[in-house]
Amino acid sequence: MEKYIAILMVDLNGYTALTDIHGAEAAAHIIDKYIRIAKQSLIGDSFLQERVGDQLMIVSDSADYLAKTAITLQKNLEQENGFLKIHSGLHYGRVLELNGHLFGSTVNLTARLMSKAGNGELICSKDFMEALKNKLLYQFIAKGIVQFKNVLGSKMIFGLLPAQGKQTGTLVDPVCKMIIGDSEKDIHLHYQGETHYFCSYDCRDIFQQNIFHYVPQREMEFDLTDQHTEYPGSIDKYLEELTDSLSSTQRT
């Protein structure tokens, strides 16, 4: 049977990294809590259609109910210390329902929208925005016209926020991507003028040992092809001082 519905797809940021760092048991606990919080966040007739790995598909006959569900889920997850941020996509369109599963371009486009969303971001299509009955509850931030792979025609997409709301500046562990609560800021490290916070000493140690992977390095103040280098010394001396600086950072 074909029908028009609203679809929300949600994915955890950093789930693979968390699994690698903290192990399968920690990842399983995250998924268990993730599903429980998602079910508690459902508004109106919204319901959890299916889960694949750390990706959820939530659907509703009402775009308004699903928009409220999406924002409620994001808010509830961000209040969980030691959890991961999400990125989400919202679309409205026609689907085919067969044996409890949904098929059609609407499902595919929602997945594409989700993939366009940044860390903690909620992206919706113009079709979803137009399906909302009460648009005054939300802010729509134009993201441009996008041509998605294997999707006919280009689509106008928007960032979606609660009216007068702003995305929260929550702290995130740069290694495993867990959200750091206000009561969990003891484990931190200062580097290049910034403070980085961690969920555990294990993550802090991994960060220190692989600091070039997690923090973009400032440009060196010399040009290897320029005989008139701005650095008052040899390249070897510069690299030696850089190594000493990193070693000092690791000891703090």
Secondary structure, DSSP 8 states (H G I E B T S, - for coil): -EEEEEEEEEEETTHHHHHHHH-HHHHHHHHHHHHHHHHHT--TT-EEEEEETTEEEEEES-HHHHHHHHHHHHHHHHTSTT-B-EEEEEEEEEEEEETTEEESHHHHHHHHHHHH--TT-EEEEHHHHHH-S-GGGEEEEEEEEE--TT-SS-EEEEEEEETT------EE-TTT-BEE-GGG-SSEEEETTEEEE-SSHHHHHHHHHTHHHHS-----SS-TT-SS-SSSS-HHHHHHHHHHHHHHHHH-
